[in-house]
Amino acid sequence: MTDTALRSATDSVSEIGLDLRITDAAPVAITGIDGNAFVGTGAAPLIEIFVAAEQRARTSQGYFRSAVGERLRYVEHSVDDGSIRLVQRDDVSGLEATTTLIRPEATRAVRVETTITNTGSTSVVVTAVSSLGLAFGESEHDLDDVLLLSGESEWLGEGRWSETPLRDELPFLDLPAHAQDGRGRLARTSHGAWSTGEVLPTGVVSRPDGTALAWQIETSGPWHWEITQSLRSGVLTLLGPTDLEHQFAHRLEAGASFDAVPVAFAASTEGRDGALGELTRYRRTQRLRRPVDAALPVVYNDFMNTLMGQPSTEKLLPLIDAAADAGAEYFCIDAGWFADPTIGDWWTTVGEWREAPGRFSSGLAAVIDHIHARGMRSGLWLEPEVVGHDSPVARTLPDDAFFHRFGERVREDRRYHLDFRHPAARAHLDATVDHLVADFGIGYLKLDYNINPGAGTDVAAETAGDGLLGHTRAFRDWLVDVQRRHPELLIENCSSGAMRMDGSLLSVTHLQSTSDQQNYRLYPPIAASAPASIAPEQCGNWAYPSVDMTDEETAFSLVSGIVGRLYLAGFLPQLRAAQSALVDEAVTVHKAWRERIAESMPFWPLGLPAWTDDVIALGLRSGDDTLLAVWSRGELADELSIPLDASGVEQLYPATPTDDWSIGITADRLIGTTAPGATARVFRVIPAAATAAAPAAEATATPPTDFPTETPVHSGLSPRVAP
């Protein structure tokens, strides 16, 4: 390639704020975004490719310096409407990588999509494809002051973040003295189909000077991210499924293509919160804004701390009336509506999704009609990907419509797992949804996912991990198709709470249940941390007041919902008058602020909370308007000292200040004393004069005009299994 072509390539890349290294002697590498100093010139290859025939060019534990990846060379590029399309090829293996770097409007984030095509004449078995490689730092010592924000998660304890020195896991090795890259790694890996069931696919590295880099991997299948050390820098590598971690391999026949898992990264000069804010803007660009989505309705659900999967006409009618009186706009009947009431445990009977005879005294339709008569839209719970072993569907659907390993149908906790690549599986759920919408007028589906099927399925796939990736992509495709057929239908993403709160599913669902946690004292760290993974307006934070709570505890339980998506539950008809007034007030405050919440940037003035923190704070900034939620969980009154650039605060919830909370503003912080016990407040922050104007960078990103696909260039779906 000529010098002129090199200059042309560099100039073109600069049009969307990216700097690339393009040379005849090495693979393409990203070397900068918006002049951000965090992205280094260590020039890690943009893409790594591992194949069964040859893994690394230089031995290592990490996914760095692959043999094929090191041989990739620039072929061509084009620039179009905020995106760059780059083509590289390895002449030895015949593999060609086409990478599209997309810069959504009004963000400092980049989405990365790559398709690998076999241009050779023989098949190639791919064992891992990195979605992104990115160097940061200019020397090994540049890692000494780097902080890493990473998160762990599990059922009832979602989104437990920690920020620690990178050197705690990657020691200084004096690599230049050895003239070699490091061989170890700091790694985070998901397992099975709970994409956020153990660790989170999002992270941030930052420095004291404010430079920061955030990322997320966008798949509900397996993923892996890691940081390694090269001679000159740290190297961040983001991947989907891999051979070693996920039993993944994909055979590419001559002429065939494979789509890597999409990822995104964002840079900021405003530290950890700034980088997560850029991801928030980016997440909003990936979601379709249908009119029904834009309404951001308040939902009441009868499950949490309420009916717990045992609905009946007699139990539901008073809940429906109380929810309507409180201002709920949707009422969702959760699990159990399909179950024979004479059977205590419906776990093994799921899958047919038809009304259970005898469950409702006048039939399900009469209950739903009452929901509609009270001015609310109706919703139902489904778990579409599973079939209980006692369900007739386990016998009527074709055997190859289910996950298999080694010739045996996969069974997890008395349940089978459907394979959405199979047309019979999709047809069964299409008929289910069409029936519920047409015959009952359902406007909301809570889609749950309560088992992890393990490595996946080896039916119509090279390996189990390959089959699992194909299924997750087909399931997402099904979600998109359902909403195209039913444009007024809202869909909630749930997976035993938030065991699958990944960017792939969140881009095509309306909101995310943030937890199954029933202890109201344990919910604040979950609710406050959720906006690091989810756009605030998608954070379905449960608020379940109970008659045995004090008024302070009632308000405490409702604050989480006010600053996310208010997701009501609980026996509202039993509440004392003062408690009912607090519920009504919470709904009113949330409705007044929900449109601003949907444009807000989250920030954490005390840092992302530790699981046992007594005082927790979450801010949501939208131009001049800022909400600040403060929870206190100490048995005694807590002293407050919260960094905040403000001239004052106005207490929004509860509306009437009490002497138990003493709040004031100094030059740079909110100070005061809380009431003892579980207590919480929501404040409107009055900005300091110097910061009253909204920063230009907080422009609203433009959402897509059609449903986003996981990989827009190609469908990304494995071929459907023949019936």
WONORLIN-V688356 format. One record per residue. N is the residue number from 0. NEAR is the number of other C-alpha atoms within 10 Angstrom. D_CENTER is the distance of its C-alpha to the mean C-alpha in Angstrom with 2 decimals. Layout:
BEGIN
n=N near=NEAR d_center=D_CENTER
n=N near=NEAR d_center=D_CENTER
END
This chain:
BEGIN
n=0 near=11 d_center=40.92
n=1 near=9 d_center=43.06
n=2 near=9 d_center=42.57
n=3 near=9 d_center=42.43
n=4 near=13 d_center=39.53
n=5 near=15 d_center=37.75
n=6 near=12 d_center=38.28
n=7 near=12 d_center=37.19
n=8 near=21 d_center=33.91
n=9 near=16 d_center=33.27
n=10 near=14 d_center=34.26
n=11 near=19 d_center=32.03
n=12 near=23 d_center=28.95
n=13 near=15 d_center=29.77
n=14 near=14 d_center=29.41
n=15 near=23 d_center=25.61
n=16 near=17 d_center=25.81
n=17 near=21 d_center=25.39
n=18 near=22 d_center=28.12
n=19 near=20 d_center=28.59
n=20 near=20 d_center=31.16
n=21 near=19 d_center=32.96
n=22 near=17 d_center=36.04
n=23 near=13 d_center=38.16
n=24 near=11 d_center=37.97
n=25 near=17 d_center=34.25
n=26 near=23 d_center=30.87
n=27 near=24 d_center=29.03
n=28 near=22 d_center=27.00
n=29 near=23 d_center=25.06
n=30 near=23 d_center=27.12
n=31 near=23 d_center=25.84
n=32 near=23 d_center=23.59
n=33 near=15 d_center=25.32
n=34 near=12 d_center=27.84
n=35 near=17 d_center=25.38
n=36 near=21 d_center=27.27
n=37 near=26 d_center=24.37
n=38 near=26 d_center=24.15
n=39 near=23 d_center=27.33
n=40 near=22 d_center=30.07
n=41 near=21 d_center=29.85
n=42 near=25 d_center=28.66
n=43 near=30 d_center=26.45
n=44 near=25 d_center=26.44
n=45 near=23 d_center=23.66
n=46 near=30 d_center=23.37
n=47 near=28 d_center=24.57
n=48 near=26 d_center=25.80
n=49 near=25 d_center=27.05
n=50 near=21 d_center=29.41
n=51 near=14 d_center=31.43
n=52 near=11 d_center=34.65
n=53 near=14 d_center=33.68
n=54 near=20 d_center=30.88
n=55 near=20 d_center=31.32
n=56 near=15 d_center=34.03
n=57 near=13 d_center=34.10
n=58 near=14 d_center=33.37
n=59 near=16 d_center=30.36
n=60 near=12 d_center=27.69
n=61 near=21 d_center=24.99
n=62 near=29 d_center=23.77
n=63 near=33 d_center=26.01
n=64 near=23 d_center=29.29
n=65 near=25 d_center=29.12
n=66 near=20 d_center=32.46
n=67 near=23 d_center=31.26
n=68 near=28 d_center=28.94
n=69 near=22 d_center=31.90
n=70 near=21 d_center=34.04
n=71 near=28 d_center=31.77
n=72 near=21 d_center=33.66
n=73 near=21 d_center=33.07
n=74 near=15 d_center=34.45
n=75 near=14 d_center=33.52
n=76 near=16 d_center=31.04
n=77 near=13 d_center=30.64
n=78 near=17 d_center=29.09
n=79 near=10 d_center=28.05
n=80 near=11 d_center=26.50
n=81 near=15 d_center=24.16
n=82 near=19 d_center=23.44
n=83 near=21 d_center=25.33
n=84 near=17 d_center=26.02
n=85 near=19 d_center=27.44
n=86 near=21 d_center=29.34
n=87 near=22 d_center=30.43
n=88 near=24 d_center=32.55
n=89 near=21 d_center=33.93
n=90 near=14 d_center=37.45
n=91 near=10 d_center=37.96
n=92 near=21 d_center=35.21
n=93 near=18 d_center=35.11
n=94 near=24 d_center=31.34
n=95 near=22 d_center=30.15
n=96 near=27 d_center=26.75
n=97 near=20 d_center=25.71
n=98 near=24 d_center=22.94
n=99 near=24 d_center=21.71
n=100 near=20 d_center=20.52
n=101 near=20 d_center=19.23
n=102 near=21 d_center=19.50
n=103 near=24 d_center=18.12
n=104 near=18 d_center=20.68
n=105 near=17 d_center=20.68
n=106 near=23 d_center=18.06
n=107 near=23 d_center=18.70
n=108 near=29 d_center=15.97
n=109 near=26 d_center=16.60
n=110 near=22 d_center=14.87
n=111 near=23 d_center=16.63
n=112 near=24 d_center=17.63
n=113 near=27 d_center=20.46
n=114 near=22 d_center=22.79
n=115 near=22 d_center=25.38
n=116 near=21 d_center=28.66
n=117 near=23 d_center=31.66
n=118 near=20 d_center=34.64
n=119 near=18 d_center=37.04
n=120 near=11 d_center=39.33
n=121 near=12 d_center=38.06
n=122 near=16 d_center=34.80
n=123 near=21 d_center=32.44
n=124 near=15 d_center=30.06
n=125 near=23 d_center=26.87
n=126 near=24 d_center=25.36
n=127 near=26 d_center=22.52
n=128 near=27 d_center=21.42
n=129 near=28 d_center=19.61
n=130 near=26 d_center=17.21
n=131 near=30 d_center=18.31
n=132 near=22 d_center=20.98
n=133 near=25 d_center=21.56
n=134 near=28 d_center=24.42
n=135 near=25 d_center=24.66
n=136 near=19 d_center=27.98
n=137 near=19 d_center=31.54
n=138 near=19 d_center=32.97
n=139 near=18 d_center=32.23
n=140 near=15 d_center=33.10
n=141 near=16 d_center=30.39
n=142 near=23 d_center=27.90
n=143 near=16 d_center=29.94
n=144 near=14 d_center=28.39
n=145 near=21 d_center=24.74
n=146 near=21 d_center=22.21
n=147 near=23 d_center=19.04
n=148 near=19 d_center=16.03
n=149 near=19 d_center=14.01
n=150 near=23 d_center=12.29
n=151 near=17 d_center=13.24
n=152 near=18 d_center=12.09
n=153 near=19 d_center=13.96
n=154 near=16 d_center=15.14
n=155 near=19 d_center=16.39
n=156 near=22 d_center=15.39
n=157 near=30 d_center=11.65
n=158 near=33 d_center=10.62
n=159 near=20 d_center=14.13
n=160 near=23 d_center=14.38
n=161 near=16 d_center=17.66
n=162 near=18 d_center=19.33
n=163 near=14 d_center=22.27
n=164 near=17 d_center=24.71
n=165 near=20 d_center=23.84
n=166 near=14 d_center=27.41
n=167 near=12 d_center=26.72
n=168 near=14 d_center=25.32
n=169 near=18 d_center=26.94
n=170 near=12 d_center=30.63
n=171 near=14 d_center=33.00
n=172 near=14 d_center=34.95
n=173 near=14 d_center=37.31
n=174 near=16 d_center=36.26
n=175 near=13 d_center=38.69
n=176 near=8 d_center=41.55
n=177 near=10 d_center=40.56
n=178 near=10 d_center=39.75
n=179 near=14 d_center=36.70
n=180 near=21 d_center=32.93
n=181 near=21 d_center=31.44
n=182 near=15 d_center=30.63
n=183 near=16 d_center=28.15
n=184 near=20 d_center=24.45
n=185 near=16 d_center=21.74
n=186 near=14 d_center=19.07
n=187 near=20 d_center=15.80
n=188 near=21 d_center=15.33
n=189 near=23 d_center=13.43
n=190 near=21 d_center=15.87
n=191 near=23 d_center=16.11
n=192 near=26 d_center=13.59
n=193 near=26 d_center=11.57
n=194 near=27 d_center=8.98
n=195 near=31 d_center=8.06
n=196 near=25 d_center=11.53
n=197 near=20 d_center=13.40
n=198 near=23 d_center=11.87
n=199 near=30 d_center=8.70
n=200 near=29 d_center=8.18
n=201 near=25 d_center=8.53
n=202 near=24 d_center=12.06
n=203 near=24 d_center=14.92
n=204 near=26 d_center=18.63
n=205 near=28 d_center=21.10
n=206 near=21 d_center=24.83
n=207 near=12 d_center=27.18
n=208 near=12 d_center=28.14
n=209 near=17 d_center=24.75
n=210 near=21 d_center=23.61
n=211 near=28 d_center=20.03
n=212 near=28 d_center=17.63
n=213 near=26 d_center=13.81
n=214 near=26 d_center=11.64
n=215 near=23 d_center=8.44
n=216 near=29 d_center=8.91
n=217 near=26 d_center=7.76
n=218 near=28 d_center=8.98
n=219 near=29 d_center=9.01
n=220 near=30 d_center=12.29
n=221 near=32 d_center=13.63
n=222 near=27 d_center=12.98
n=223 near=23 d_center=14.93
n=224 near=27 d_center=15.25
n=225 near=19 d_center=18.52
n=226 near=24 d_center=20.94
n=227 near=23 d_center=24.58
n=228 near=28 d_center=27.76
n=229 near=23 d_center=30.01
n=230 near=19 d_center=33.46
n=231 near=23 d_center=32.33
n=232 near=25 d_center=28.72
n=233 near=27 d_center=25.46
n=234 near=26 d_center=23.43
n=235 near=23 d_center=19.66
n=236 near=25 d_center=18.82
n=237 near=29 d_center=15.55
n=238 near=28 d_center=15.96
n=239 near=26 d_center=14.87
n=240 near=29 d_center=17.23
n=241 near=24 d_center=20.55
n=242 near=18 d_center=23.95
n=243 near=10 d_center=24.38
n=244 near=16 d_center=21.07
n=245 near=27 d_center=20.14
n=246 near=17 d_center=23.51
n=247 near=25 d_center=22.59
n=248 near=25 d_center=25.20
n=249 near=21 d_center=25.62
n=250 near=20 d_center=29.13
n=251 near=21 d_center=29.68
n=252 near=16 d_center=32.99
n=253 near=16 d_center=35.00
n=254 near=14 d_center=33.47
n=255 near=14 d_center=30.11
n=256 near=19 d_center=26.70
n=257 near=20 d_center=23.35
n=258 near=23 d_center=20.03
n=259 near=25 d_center=18.02
n=260 near=30 d_center=14.24
n=261 near=26 d_center=13.06
n=262 near=26 d_center=11.83
n=263 near=25 d_center=12.09
n=264 near=26 d_center=14.01
n=265 near=25 d_center=15.42
n=266 near=33 d_center=18.68
n=267 near=25 d_center=20.24
n=268 near=18 d_center=23.58
n=269 near=17 d_center=22.38
n=270 near=21 d_center=20.90
n=271 near=29 d_center=17.64
n=272 near=24 d_center=16.87
n=273 near=23 d_center=17.96
n=274 near=28 d_center=15.72
n=275 near=29 d_center=12.55
n=276 near=29 d_center=14.16
n=277 near=26 d_center=14.55
n=278 near=29 d_center=10.88
n=279 near=25 d_center=10.60
n=280 near=27 d_center=13.48
n=281 near=28 d_center=12.16
n=282 near=23 d_center=8.98
n=283 near=23 d_center=11.74
n=284 near=22 d_center=13.87
n=285 near=25 d_center=11.75
n=286 near=23 d_center=12.11
n=287 near=20 d_center=15.52
n=288 near=18 d_center=17.40
n=289 near=17 d_center=19.70
n=290 near=10 d_center=22.24
n=291 near=14 d_center=20.95
n=292 near=18 d_center=17.44
n=293 near=12 d_center=19.18
n=294 near=13 d_center=21.01
n=295 near=20 d_center=18.11
n=296 near=20 d_center=20.22
n=297 near=22 d_center=20.67
n=298 near=25 d_center=20.17
n=299 near=30 d_center=22.34
n=300 near=26 d_center=21.53
n=301 near=27 d_center=24.42
n=302 near=22 d_center=22.78
n=303 near=19 d_center=21.76
n=304 near=17 d_center=25.03
n=305 near=18 d_center=26.87
n=306 near=21 d_center=27.86
n=307 near=12 d_center=25.54
n=308 near=20 d_center=25.96
n=309 near=21 d_center=29.64
n=310 near=22 d_center=30.05
n=311 near=21 d_center=33.51
n=312 near=16 d_center=35.29
n=313 near=11 d_center=37.02
n=314 near=15 d_center=33.93
n=315 near=20 d_center=31.81
n=316 near=15 d_center=34.35
n=317 near=15 d_center=34.65
n=318 near=24 d_center=30.88
n=319 near=28 d_center=30.62
n=320 near=17 d_center=33.39
n=321 near=20 d_center=32.01
n=322 near=30 d_center=28.53
n=323 near=19 d_center=30.26
n=324 near=15 d_center=32.53
n=325 near=21 d_center=29.67
n=326 near=21 d_center=28.17
n=327 near=25 d_center=25.35
n=328 near=20 d_center=24.84
n=329 near=24 d_center=23.27
n=330 near=28 d_center=24.34
n=331 near=25 d_center=22.40
n=332 near=27 d_center=24.50
n=333 near=24 d_center=22.39
n=334 near=23 d_center=23.43
n=335 near=26 d_center=27.12
n=336 near=24 d_center=28.36
n=337 near=24 d_center=29.15
n=338 near=25 d_center=30.81
n=339 near=16 d_center=34.56
n=340 near=18 d_center=35.33
n=341 near=9 d_center=37.93
n=342 near=9 d_center=35.35
n=343 near=11 d_center=33.69
n=344 near=13 d_center=30.76
n=345 near=20 d_center=29.05
n=346 near=20 d_center=26.55
n=347 near=16 d_center=28.63
n=348 near=22 d_center=29.53
n=349 near=25 d_center=26.24
n=350 near=27 d_center=26.09
n=351 near=18 d_center=28.80
n=352 near=23 d_center=27.19
n=353 near=13 d_center=30.54
n=354 near=17 d_center=31.92
n=355 near=15 d_center=33.69
n=356 near=14 d_center=37.43
n=357 near=14 d_center=38.62
n=358 near=20 d_center=35.30
n=359 near=20 d_center=36.01
n=360 near=12 d_center=39.64
n=361 near=11 d_center=39.77
n=362 near=15 d_center=36.94
n=363 near=19 d_center=33.27
n=364 near=14 d_center=34.25
n=365 near=14 d_center=36.28
n=366 near=22 d_center=33.42
n=367 near=26 d_center=31.17
n=368 near=15 d_center=34.12
n=369 near=16 d_center=34.40
n=370 near=25 d_center=30.77
n=371 near=18 d_center=31.63
n=372 near=12 d_center=34.99
n=373 near=17 d_center=33.38
n=374 near=15 d_center=31.52
n=375 near=25 d_center=28.02
n=376 near=21 d_center=26.08
n=377 near=25 d_center=25.49
n=378 near=28 d_center=22.60
n=379 near=21 d_center=22.54
n=380 near=23 d_center=20.44
n=381 near=24 d_center=20.04
n=382 near=18 d_center=18.85
n=383 near=23 d_center=19.46
n=384 near=22 d_center=19.00
n=385 near=24 d_center=21.52
n=386 near=25 d_center=25.26
n=387 near=22 d_center=27.31
n=388 near=20 d_center=30.41
n=389 near=16 d_center=32.63
n=390 near=19 d_center=31.27
n=391 near=14 d_center=33.69
n=392 near=17 d_center=30.87
n=393 near=23 d_center=30.84
n=394 near=11 d_center=34.34
n=395 near=8 d_center=34.40
n=396 near=15 d_center=31.59
n=397 near=13 d_center=32.58
n=398 near=14 d_center=32.07
n=399 near=18 d_center=30.19
n=400 near=23 d_center=27.54
n=401 near=26 d_center=26.19
n=402 near=25 d_center=24.75
n=403 near=23 d_center=27.69
n=404 near=16 d_center=28.46
n=405 near=10 d_center=32.01
n=406 near=10 d_center=33.36
n=407 near=11 d_center=32.15
n=408 near=16 d_center=29.66
n=409 near=19 d_center=26.68
n=410 near=20 d_center=26.87
n=411 near=15 d_center=24.52
n=412 near=13 d_center=25.69
n=413 near=14 d_center=28.05
n=414 near=23 d_center=25.61
n=415 near=24 d_center=25.33
n=416 near=24 d_center=22.36
n=417 near=26 d_center=22.70
n=418 near=29 d_center=22.28
n=419 near=28 d_center=20.99
n=420 near=27 d_center=22.89
n=421 near=21 d_center=25.97
n=422 near=14 d_center=27.38
n=423 near=20 d_center=28.70
n=424 near=20 d_center=25.36
n=425 near=20 d_center=23.94
n=426 near=12 d_center=27.24
n=427 near=16 d_center=27.19
n=428 near=20 d_center=23.87
n=429 near=16 d_center=24.94
n=430 near=11 d_center=28.10
n=431 near=17 d_center=26.35
n=432 near=20 d_center=24.24
n=433 near=16 d_center=27.26
n=434 near=15 d_center=29.46
n=435 near=19 d_center=27.37
n=436 near=18 d_center=27.05
n=437 near=10 d_center=30.68
n=438 near=10 d_center=32.46
n=439 near=17 d_center=30.66
n=440 near=18 d_center=29.06
n=441 near=22 d_center=25.57
n=442 near=22 d_center=23.15
n=443 near=24 d_center=20.01
n=444 near=24 d_center=18.47
n=445 near=24 d_center=16.38
n=446 near=20 d_center=15.12
n=447 near=24 d_center=14.92
n=448 near=20 d_center=14.83
n=449 near=17 d_center=17.01
n=450 near=21 d_center=18.29
n=451 near=18 d_center=17.38
n=452 near=22 d_center=19.96
n=453 near=18 d_center=20.28
n=454 near=23 d_center=20.83
n=455 near=30 d_center=20.91
n=456 near=29 d_center=23.90
n=457 near=18 d_center=26.77
n=458 near=21 d_center=28.03
n=459 near=18 d_center=28.37
n=460 near=21 d_center=26.54
n=461 near=17 d_center=27.94
n=462 near=22 d_center=26.02
n=463 near=25 d_center=23.73
n=464 near=28 d_center=20.73
n=465 near=29 d_center=21.66
n=466 near=27 d_center=21.86
n=467 near=31 d_center=18.47
n=468 near=29 d_center=16.86
n=469 near=24 d_center=19.15
n=470 near=27 d_center=18.23
n=471 near=23 d_center=14.45
n=472 near=27 d_center=15.31
n=473 near=23 d_center=17.99
n=474 near=22 d_center=15.94
n=475 near=23 d_center=13.58
n=476 near=22 d_center=16.92
n=477 near=17 d_center=18.29
n=478 near=16 d_center=15.73
n=479 near=20 d_center=16.70
n=480 near=14 d_center=20.31
n=481 near=17 d_center=20.31
n=482 near=17 d_center=19.29
n=483 near=13 d_center=21.90
n=484 near=11 d_center=24.46
n=485 near=15 d_center=23.52
n=486 near=14 d_center=22.49
n=487 near=16 d_center=22.94
n=488 near=21 d_center=20.58
n=489 near=21 d_center=17.40
n=490 near=21 d_center=14.79
n=491 near=21 d_center=12.63
n=492 near=27 d_center=9.85
n=493 near=27 d_center=11.04
n=494 near=27 d_center=11.75
n=495 near=21 d_center=14.31
n=496 near=24 d_center=12.23
n=497 near=31 d_center=8.67
n=498 near=34 d_center=9.60
n=499 near=27 d_center=7.20
n=500 near=30 d_center=3.82
n=501 near=25 d_center=2.99
n=502 near=26 d_center=4.11
n=503 near=25 d_center=7.19
n=504 near=26 d_center=7.18
n=505 near=26 d_center=5.65
n=506 near=24 d_center=8.40
n=507 near=23 d_center=10.92
n=508 near=22 d_center=10.57
n=509 near=27 d_center=11.94
n=510 near=29 d_center=10.28
n=511 near=29 d_center=8.42
n=512 near=25 d_center=10.95
n=513 near=34 d_center=10.17
n=514 near=26 d_center=12.98
n=515 near=22 d_center=16.26
n=516 near=19 d_center=18.11
n=517 near=14 d_center=21.52
n=518 near=11 d_center=23.10
n=519 near=18 d_center=22.78
n=520 near=17 d_center=23.76
n=521 near=16 d_center=20.77
n=522 near=24 d_center=18.13
n=523 near=30 d_center=18.41
n=524 near=27 d_center=16.73
n=525 near=25 d_center=13.66
n=526 near=25 d_center=13.78
n=527 near=28 d_center=14.71
n=528 near=27 d_center=12.03
n=529 near=27 d_center=9.01
n=530 near=25 d_center=9.33
n=531 near=23 d_center=8.88
n=532 near=24 d_center=5.08
n=533 near=24 d_center=5.25
n=534 near=28 d_center=8.44
n=535 near=26 d_center=11.18
n=536 near=23 d_center=12.53
n=537 near=24 d_center=9.66
n=538 near=29 d_center=9.96
n=539 near=31 d_center=12.32
n=540 near=31 d_center=14.41
n=541 near=32 d_center=17.37
n=542 near=29 d_center=20.80
n=543 near=26 d_center=23.57
n=544 near=28 d_center=26.94
n=545 near=22 d_center=29.81
n=546 near=16 d_center=33.55
n=547 near=11 d_center=34.00
n=548 near=15 d_center=32.02
n=549 near=16 d_center=33.96
n=550 near=19 d_center=33.34
n=551 near=18 d_center=31.58
n=552 near=19 d_center=29.29
n=553 near=26 d_center=28.63
n=554 near=25 d_center=27.57
n=555 near=30 d_center=25.46
n=556 near=29 d_center=23.51
n=557 near=28 d_center=23.05
n=558 near=27 d_center=21.96
n=559 near=31 d_center=18.35
n=560 near=24 d_center=18.18
n=561 near=27 d_center=20.09
n=562 near=27 d_center=17.70
n=563 near=28 d_center=14.53
n=564 near=29 d_center=15.06
n=565 near=29 d_center=18.19
n=566 near=26 d_center=17.91
n=567 near=27 d_center=21.52
n=568 near=24 d_center=23.17
n=569 near=23 d_center=26.35
n=570 near=20 d_center=30.05
n=571 near=24 d_center=30.57
n=572 near=17 d_center=34.18
n=573 near=16 d_center=35.22
n=574 near=19 d_center=34.27
n=575 near=16 d_center=37.05
n=576 near=10 d_center=37.82
n=577 near=12 d_center=36.46
n=578 near=22 d_center=33.12
n=579 near=21 d_center=32.94
n=580 near=15 d_center=33.68
n=581 near=22 d_center=30.75
n=582 near=26 d_center=28.43
n=583 near=16 d_center=29.99
n=584 near=21 d_center=29.69
n=585 near=26 d_center=25.98
n=586 near=21 d_center=25.34
n=587 near=14 d_center=27.65
n=588 near=18 d_center=26.06
n=589 near=21 d_center=22.51
n=590 near=20 d_center=23.85
n=591 near=11 d_center=25.76
n=592 near=15 d_center=22.77
n=593 near=22 d_center=19.85
n=594 near=15 d_center=20.55
n=595 near=19 d_center=20.70
n=596 near=26 d_center=17.48
n=597 near=20 d_center=15.89
n=598 near=22 d_center=17.46
n=599 near=25 d_center=17.07
n=600 near=25 d_center=15.94
n=601 near=27 d_center=14.98
n=602 near=23 d_center=17.32
n=603 near=21 d_center=18.45
n=604 near=17 d_center=22.26
n=605 near=15 d_center=22.69
n=606 near=16 d_center=19.81
n=607 near=25 d_center=16.65
n=608 near=23 d_center=18.33
n=609 near=17 d_center=19.74
n=610 near=18 d_center=19.70
n=611 near=11 d_center=23.39
n=612 near=14 d_center=23.77
n=613 near=17 d_center=26.24
n=614 near=23 d_center=25.26
n=615 near=26 d_center=21.72
n=616 near=24 d_center=21.10
n=617 near=27 d_center=18.33
n=618 near=24 d_center=19.37
n=619 near=25 d_center=18.21
n=620 near=22 d_center=20.44
n=621 near=21 d_center=21.39
n=622 near=19 d_center=24.60
n=623 near=14 d_center=27.36
n=624 near=18 d_center=25.46
n=625 near=23 d_center=23.56
n=626 near=26 d_center=22.47
n=627 near=24 d_center=22.71
n=628 near=23 d_center=21.93
n=629 near=23 d_center=23.91
n=630 near=26 d_center=24.02
n=631 near=27 d_center=26.92
n=632 near=23 d_center=27.18
n=633 near=17 d_center=30.45
n=634 near=11 d_center=33.48
n=635 near=12 d_center=35.50
n=636 near=17 d_center=34.87
n=637 near=19 d_center=32.53
n=638 near=15 d_center=33.57
n=639 near=19 d_center=31.10
n=640 near=19 d_center=30.91
n=641 near=19 d_center=27.79
n=642 near=16 d_center=27.89
n=643 near=21 d_center=27.83
n=644 near=19 d_center=29.60
n=645 near=21 d_center=31.11
n=646 near=20 d_center=34.54
n=647 near=19 d_center=33.80
n=648 near=19 d_center=31.52
n=649 near=15 d_center=31.94
n=650 near=16 d_center=30.92
n=651 near=19 d_center=29.07
n=652 near=23 d_center=28.37
n=653 near=22 d_center=30.53
n=654 near=15 d_center=32.78
n=655 near=7 d_center=35.84
n=656 near=14 d_center=35.89
n=657 near=9 d_center=37.55
n=658 near=9 d_center=39.73
n=659 near=12 d_center=37.45
n=660 near=16 d_center=35.02
n=661 near=14 d_center=36.72
n=662 near=19 d_center=34.69
n=663 near=14 d_center=35.87
n=664 near=18 d_center=34.88
n=665 near=14 d_center=36.39
n=666 near=12 d_center=36.15
n=667 near=14 d_center=32.71
n=668 near=18 d_center=31.31
n=669 near=20 d_center=31.10
n=670 near=17 d_center=33.45
n=671 near=15 d_center=34.71
n=672 near=17 d_center=34.87
n=673 near=26 d_center=32.88
n=674 near=21 d_center=34.33
n=675 near=16 d_center=34.45
n=676 near=18 d_center=32.09
n=677 near=23 d_center=28.71
n=678 near=26 d_center=28.73
n=679 near=28 d_center=26.39
n=680 near=24 d_center=26.87
n=681 near=28 d_center=25.17
n=682 near=19 d_center=27.00
n=683 near=19 d_center=27.29
n=684 near=24 d_center=27.94
n=685 near=18 d_center=30.99
n=686 near=20 d_center=30.54
n=687 near=16 d_center=33.22
n=688 near=10 d_center=35.56
n=689 near=9 d_center=34.51
n=690 near=14 d_center=30.84
n=691 near=14 d_center=31.37
n=692 near=12 d_center=30.50
n=693 near=14 d_center=26.91
n=694 near=11 d_center=26.14
n=695 near=9 d_center=26.32
n=696 near=11 d_center=23.02
n=697 near=18 d_center=21.29
n=698 near=15 d_center=22.08
n=699 near=18 d_center=19.72
n=700 near=20 d_center=18.05
n=701 near=18 d_center=19.23
n=702 near=19 d_center=17.02
n=703 near=14 d_center=17.89
n=704 near=12 d_center=20.84
n=705 near=13 d_center=19.80
n=706 near=20 d_center=16.93
n=707 near=18 d_center=15.00
n=708 near=19 d_center=15.33
n=709 near=27 d_center=13.40
n=710 near=20 d_center=16.57
n=711 near=12 d_center=18.79
n=712 near=14 d_center=21.91
n=713 near=14 d_center=21.99
n=714 near=13 d_center=20.57
n=715 near=21 d_center=19.12
n=716 near=20 d_center=20.33
n=717 near=19 d_center=22.84
n=718 near=12 d_center=26.12
n=719 near=15 d_center=26.23
n=720 near=16 d_center=28.46
n=721 near=11 d_center=31.90
n=722 near=12 d_center=32.86
END
